[in-house]
């Protein structure tokens, strides 16, 4: 914002001067003319210097001690304004001298600031279709079972500048459409707000489509607030880490022409941090490719490489049944995509039992299982990309 400064100017009356007596005839004397011009030039030079001194350096007070005090304040403020203006101009100049980061497409992955992003192009119609499906789950389960819906925004919503987001669909607007289009019985979790409040933190991976455990924790807090539960204190949990994680976005850039993948992502590896929960009694897992369930630890500590994110509840499998030492009287079924993997461990502090189902691989009817085994709550969690695809809707329909 510019501010106009108004400076006052003194007006000087000028008079014509003549030489010689009144009775004498006026003649032009070159020497006198030169003298007059020189005197006039000196006069105007002195007057100009006086004006500069008076208005910029506070000379008016030194010459006239009776000058109003405000004149010194105003002059000092003018000098301060000029100084601050110069500093601001310098800052703008320095900032503008820094090259603006530019994003680019590497296949289907958008690269910006050495991080990979997915582009979202969901529509109002696809949002309403998803809302209708979630509403039908609530209708099937009835009033005695709580149904929660959690739609997770992607990293792009918080990591990309507006100029790139303007070329895509608005994720918040799409989530708002889903939530406002569902039946009143479904309880919604405002994950967008939770993640936005912590967007400067490491809540999404740089080379993978998923969020970190920290990002999942903030969503877990939002879930607890809606479900009337007390969230576990993350600072009291011990942790483990898996280094050198290059996720699915990096691997999506590997081609025959570029077998090393995107160089920026290759140099910007992620770290997977998991939190150890203290109240686990047993975890029964039906793993992909197997016909019988087996007992496993909650965290797959040996996960590595591109599969490092699978450390969380062993990744995407038909189901995992978790029993805890909690005595809450509540049991939860989680119908999830990959984002649910990092969320589930935290939920073990609030439920006696959790049944985790992935619609891509589960072959039973999850809602029948919920009703027959006395489950109190159902959480459907999908990221916004999944929620806006017809394929995902078809997968969910196969288990309900």
C-alpha positions, -999 to +999 in steps of 0.1 A: +000+000+000+014+034-009+010+064+012+011+100-002+031+125+018+021+162+015+048+187+020+040+224+025+056+251+003+063+288+012+054+312-016+079+339-024+067+372-040+091+385-066+098+422-076+115+438-105+145+459-096+158+489-116+191+507-113+199+544-116+180+575-105+144+581-113+152+611-135+180+595-154+175+577-186+177+539-182+207+525-199+220+489-200+253+485-182+268+450-189+288+450-157+258+459-136+237+433-153+263+406-145+264+417-109+226+416-106+224+382-122+251+369-099+234+383-068+201+368-078+216+334-084+232+334-050+199+345-035+179+317-050+207+291-042+206+302-006+168+301-005+168+266-020+192+253+006+172+269+033+140+252+022+158+218+021+173+224+056+140+237+070+118+208+058+142+178+060+165+185+089+144+205+113+162+238+108+130+256+114+132+249+151+168+260+153+160+293+136+128+299+154+126+285+189+089+292+190+081+268+161+054+243+171+067+210+185+046+190+160+069+203+131+098+183+146+077+152+150+063+155+115+098+159+100+112+130+120+083+109+109+090+119+072+126+108+076+115+076+092+090+069+065+116+074+038+140+051+057+114+024+061+103+027+025+139+022+014+142-009+036+109-023+022+120-016-013+153-034-005+134-064+009+111-066-021+141-063-044+159-091-026+128-114-025+120-108-062+157-116-070+151-152-058+139-174-087+103-187-082+100-224-079+084-240-109+065-273-109+064-298-137+049-332-147+070-363-146+046-388-161+016-389-138+034-373-109+036-336-104+070-324-090+073-292-070+101-283-046+116-318-049+084-334-037+059-355-056+021-348-057-011-362-071-034-340-091-070-341-080-098-338-106-129-349-086-164-336-094-195-327-076-213-357-091-186-381-079-187-365-044-224-370-042-222-406-054-197-414-026-220-397+000-249-417-012-229-449-007-218-440+029-254-431+037-266-465+026-241-481+050-257-462+079-291-472+067-282-508+067-266-507+102-294-487+118-294-464+148-276-486+173-243-486+155-223-453+150-211-446+115-182-422+109-169-409+076-134-396+072-123-382+038-086-373+038-072-345+016-039-351-003-006-335+002-013-312-028-040-293-008-014-280+016+019-283-003+013-266-037+010-229-044-024-215-055-013-211-091-012-249-094-042-256-072-063-234-094-057-258-123-072-287-103-104-294-084-108-279-050-103-306-024-120-288+005-150-280-017-153-316-027-151-329+009-177-303+019-200-316-008-195-352+004-203-343+040-232-321+032-248-347+009-248-376+034-277-386+057-279-369+091-270-402+109-235-402+095-209-385+117-182-366+097-146-360+107-130-327+097-096-339+087-090-310+063-090-285+092-068-308+113-042-312+087-042-275+076-035-264+112-003-285+110+006-281+074+041-268+081+050-301+099+060-335+084+025-348+079+028-362+044+056-381+027+076-364+000+079-394-023+048-414-015+010-408-018+003-414+019+005-394+051+030-399+079+020-413+113+021-377+126-004-367+099-026-397+109-024-387+146-039-353+140-068-369+121-071-394+150-074-364+174-102-350+153-119-385+153-117-387+191-133-353+194-163-363+172-166-398+188-164-386+224-131-404+231-099-393+248-069-393+224-037-410+235-008-387+243+016-391+214+045-377+234+044-407+258+047-433+231+080-448+221+089-447+184+109-466+158+121-454+124+127-468+089+151-447+069+157-443+031+121-446+021+114-439-016+077-443-020+052-450-047+054-415-063+091-419-069+087-454-083+060-441-106+086-420-124+108-450-132+105-459-169+125-478-195+139-445-207+146-433-171+154-464-150+167-442-121+135-423-117+131-387-109+164-373-097+148-347-073+127-374-055+156-398-055+176-373-034+147-364-011+141-397+007+115-401+034+117-415+069+089-437+083+083-432+120+059-455+138+046-454+173+046-484+196+012-490+213+013-506+248-021-523+251-020-549+223-030-584+233-031-600+198-033-593+161-047-618+137-038-611+101-051-627+069-024-617+045-027-614+007-020-647-010-027-668+021-057-688+031-053-688+069-049-660+094-018-659+116-008-640+147+016-611+141+028-579+158+009-548+151+039-532+134+059-550+107+092-538+119+111-555+091+095-534+064+119-516+041+125-500+007+094-492-013+073-512+011+083-492+042+048-477+047+036-513+051+051-513+086+017-499+097-005-529+104+014-548+076-001-527+049-032-535+027-045-570+033-080-586+035-083-581+072-066-577+106-084-584+139-068-565+169-076-573+205-065-549+232-064-548+270-087-518+271-121-522+289-141-496+271-171-517+260-166-504+224-156-523+193-147-507+160-147-518+123-125-498+100-132-500+063-102-484+048-078-476+019-040-472+025-045-440+046-062-461+073-030-481+079-012-453+098-044-443+117-054-477+131-026-481+157-037-450+176-073-462+177-062-493+197-061-471+228-098-465+226-114-498+217-115-534+230-114-548+195-108-534+160-116-553+128-098-537+099-111-544+064-097-535+030-125-537+003-100-545-024-092-579-009-118-588+016-143-614+004-170-614+031-198-591+041-183-566+066-216-552+077-230-587+086-198-593+106-203-560+124-239-568+134-233-604+143-203-596+166-216-567+186-196-539+171-205-504+183-188-482+157-179-482+120-153-459+105-150-455+067-117-438+058-106-430+022-084-403+008-102-379-016-087-395-047-103-429-038-136-414-027-140-398-062-134-429-082-161-453-094-137-482-089-135-475-052-173-473-049-176-507-066-150-522-042-170-510-012-202-523-025-188-558-028-184-560+011-217-545+022 
